[in-house]
Amino acid sequence: MDGIADMGGTRGWGPTHPPRIDEPVFEEPWQGRAFALGIFSIPVAGWNVDAFRHATERLDRTAYLDDGYYGRWLNSAELMLTESAILAPAAIDARARNLRGEHVEEPPIPEPARPDYAPTAEGSLRTVDVAPAFAAGERVRARDMSPPGHTRLPAYARGHTGVVDVVQPAEVLPDTNAHFLGENPQHVYSVRFDSRELWGAGTEPFAVTVDLFESYLEKIA
Amino acid sequence: MTSDGSAERLPPALRTEALEQLLTERGLVDPDAMDRLITQYETNVGPLNGAKVVARAWTDPAYRRRLLDDGTAAIAELGFGGPQGEYVVVVENTATTHNVVVCTLCSCYPWPVLGLPPSWYKDPAYRARMVREPRTVLSEMGLELPGDVEIIVRDSTSEVRWLVLPERPAGTEGLTEEQLVPLVTRDAMVGVARVEAP
């Protein structure tokens, strides 16, 4: 989907921040807790990693940005646990207020509504019976599409032409798996794009490889 | 949460504590398992793993070949694997080619060999700009590349995870594998730095 998570090439973020020596893994203790809660909440909700990423990309700007990376984990977990009715809406805020001494009524625990979903195997790699549609060295175009649901086709690559660099193993298709509509495993291709194809003739020369699912690509006539 | 500022936003530390309490009091999440997971990534799974892989590749040509042919299997030879490392592709930086890794859509990163990503890797500026002006971004981060070096940016948009095999610095020919390990930095294995001789 188009949204704040799809950041490639977007403007307005200012300078990068140089690496710091000895940065702790978790700068504050809550960040480690939020990370672990995110990991362990996925099976509690009956979701998968693609659906969790889709929850993240559906966060509004405040929820996505203001509390940083582990804030995203926390807010994604809340969205996931609310949508699967493990938690009632606003349950976290109500408990948080009570933790700091307020006396607010907490919403009752709802009846869980986990999706009708079970993976066919662990992880994301799968074998598929059909041969890859594209070969290394072949010129391909990324489809110019803007699906409303989850996709891993970044906006900056859409409509642009590149060359298949490597045919990677087949993987579960995030576009359907994130919505519990099946794994639909597909071949994945590392497609190499020239910077001037992506950003225009005046761009500094470099290449970008993007790992794209077969259904994101079309042959060049 | 609000996006329009109409209600108070509670601090994430407090909301995290609330979520943990809500899940653990119903037995849905085990706080001891959370502790173990956090400790695992704070102490065991970090860039030292990747440094061992790189040092082995620098000193064992057959291992280097296996690593570039099948990164996942060669990394597993040293005992490393797990979440976000299901399929790792290793690319080699040389005097003429420089690979650098980004995830523009989230912050995908090869956890088993590098641990959890550092703050700069998750920064919107890095995610947005690395695919548009990598030479400028690398310069901001302290890496000046000669103009004739070809830059290849690796955007981690599928479950493929990318690891950079940095160039072995001149002047380290006499060092053993064990002596090379501490020279190899996380930043070099993402491609925003070079490995420097001691």
Interface residues (C-beta under 8 A of the other chain):
Chain A: A5 D6 M7 G8 G9 T10 R11 W13 G14 P15 T16 H17 P18 P19 R20 E23 P24 V25 F26 E27 E28 P29 W30 G32 R33 A34 F35 A36 L37 I39 F40 S41 V44 R53 T56 E57 D60 R61 T62 A63 L65 D66 D67 G68 Y69 Y70 G71 L74 N75 A77 E78 L81 I86 L87 A91 I92 D93 R95 A96 R97 L99 R100 I109 G123 S124 L125 R152 L153 P154 Y156 V166 Q168 P169 E171 V188 S190 R192 S195 L198 W199 T203 E204 F206 A207 V208 T209 V210 D211 L212 F213
Chain B: M1 T2 S3 R9 L10 P12 A13 L14 R15 T16 E17 A18 L19 E20 Q21 L22 L23 R26 L28 V29 D30 A33 M34 L37 I38 Y41 E42 G46 E86 Y87 V89 T104 L105 C106 S107 G115 L116 P117 P118 S119 W120 K122 D123 P124 A125 Y126 R127 A128 R129 V131 R132 E133 P134 R135 T136 V137 E140 M141 G142 E150 I151 I152 V153 R154 D155 S156 T157 S158 E159 V160 R186 D187 V192 A193
